[in-house]
Amino acid sequence: MINDILNEADGKMDKSVAATREEFATIRAGRAHPSMFSKIMVDYYGTPTPIQQLASFTAPEARVILVQPYDMGAMANVEKAIRDSDLGVNPANDGKLLRCVFPELTEERRKEFIKLAKEKAEGGKVAVRQVRQKAKQNLERLEKDGEAGKDDVTGAEKRLDGITKQHTDAIDELLKAKEAELLEV
């Protein structure tokens, strides 16, 4: 029973680290890439729809992304969603596709992105700590119900703390790599 709780917590913490990694992918470092658009939702006939389901993306140059909607009727909504997003681009519409030209990152903008990355990292760590808290409560419930001894639960809590540290360290490493990527000119 204790191992089940620890394995479940480990799995959920892995998912929190993976979600943080995905969040970091949406932050532009230098080169424009299609994953930057992954969080954008488009109003498609009254339904919020992920932009990846409505358009294809190509990157012909380092700072340019071409967005080609599958349904030309959705072009205006795709354009509006990109413009209203936090990407900071104004797409140019030529009737067939949208050209998103990303400006060169200034030092000020890089610092903003580092601050954003730190916020996303902290969010990931909070998620990991919440999983830890829930697992700790489950372990304490086992002890209270008499299904496990105090020594077993204490040992399991120490293992849980080790698992938690491992995952928060992984998020710190991701943040360090993202900061280095953002500071690279």
N, C-alpha and C positions, 0 to 999 in steps of 0.2 A: 504494500500500500504506500509506504514512504517513497519507494523508487518510482511509483506511478506519478506521485505528486511532483517529484523532482524532474522526471522526464517531461511531464507536461509543461512545467515552468521553463525548462530549457528550450523546448520547442517554441513556446510563445516568445521567449526572449530572442531566439533566432529570427523570428518573424519581425520583431521590433527593429533589430539591427538591419534586416533586409529592407524594411520600409524606410529607415533613415538613409540607407544607401540610395534608394530610389529618389528620395527627396533631394539628396545632393546632386543627382543626375540632372534635375531640373534647373540647377543654378549654372548659368553660363560662365565658363572660365575664359576662353579666348576664342575657341572655334565653335561655331554654331552647329548644333546637332538636333535631329528630330525629337529626341527624348525631352527636349525643353518644352515641347507642346503637350506632354502627356497629361498634365493636370487641367487642361483647358476643356471646358464643356460648352457645347454649342446648342442653342435653342433650335431644334430640328423639328418642325411642324408641331410645336408645343411641347416637345419632350427634350429634356436636357440629355445630350448625347456626347460621349467622348469624341474629340476631334479626329482621333485616329480611325474611327469607324466611318468618317465622312470624307476623308481626303488622303491623298498620298503625299509623301514628303521626299524631296531630294535636296542634296546640298552640293551644288555645282562649284561653289567657292567656300572659303573658310568662314566668311561672315554673311553668307546668303543662303536662305532656305526657300525653296519653291514649294508652294502648297497648291495642289490641284484637287479641288473637290470632285467627287465621283458624280454628284448631282449638281448640275449648274444652277438649279433653283435654290440651292443652299449657299451659294457663293456669298451673298450679302451677309448672311448670318455667321458664316465662318470668318469673314473679314471683320465683322463687328466683335466677335468673340476674341480674336487675336488682338485687335486694337485695345479692347477693354481689359486684357490680361495684364499681368505684372511683368511681361517680357520687355516692355519699353520700345516696341516697334510699331510703325505705322505701315501696314502692308499696302503695296501698290497693286491695283487690280487692272489687268490688261484684258479682261473679258474671259480668258481661258484659265488663268492661274493667278495666284497671289505671290508676289515677290516680297519677301521679308528680308530687308537689309539691316543687319545688326550693327550699331555704331561701335567703333573702337572703344574698349573699356578704358575709362579714365581712372586715375588713382582713387578718386573719391568714390566712383562706382564700384571699384574692386573692394574698397573698405566696407561699403554697404553690403556687398555680396558675402563678405567674410562674417559680418554681423548676422546676416540672414542664416548662414551656414551654422553659426554658433547656436542660434535659436532653434534650428531644426535638430541639431545634435542634442541640445538640452531636452527637447521634446521626446527624442528617442530614449534618452536616459530615464526620463520620468516614466515612460511606458514600461521600461525594464524594471524600474523600482516598484511600479504598481503590480506587476506580475509577481515580483518577490514578496510583496506584502500579502497578496492573495494566497500564495503558496504557504507562507508562514502561518497565516490564519488556519489553513487546512491542516497543517502539521500540529498546531496547538489543539485543534478540535480532535485529532486522533488521540492525543495524549489525554485530553479531558474525558473522552468517551471510553478510555481504557483499552483502545486497540493497539497502542504502542507505549513503550516505557519512556520515562523521562530522558534516560541516557540516549535512547535511539533517536528521539526527537531533537535533542541537543546536537547530536552528531549530524543529523539531517539538516539542521539549520546552519551549521558550519559549512556543509557542502553547498547549501543553497547560497550562502554568502559568497563562496568561491565562484559559483556559476554566475552570480550577479556581477561580480567584479570582472570576470572574463568578458561578459557582454558589454559592460560600460567601457572597458578598455578598448574593445573592438570599435565602439562608436568614437572614442577619442582618437584612435588611429585613422578612422575614416575622415574625421574633422581635420586632423593634421595634414593628411594628403590633399584634401580639398583646399585648405588654406595655402599650401605650397603651390597648387595648381593655379589658384586665383592670383597669387603674387608674382607668378612667372610672367614676364613681359615678352 
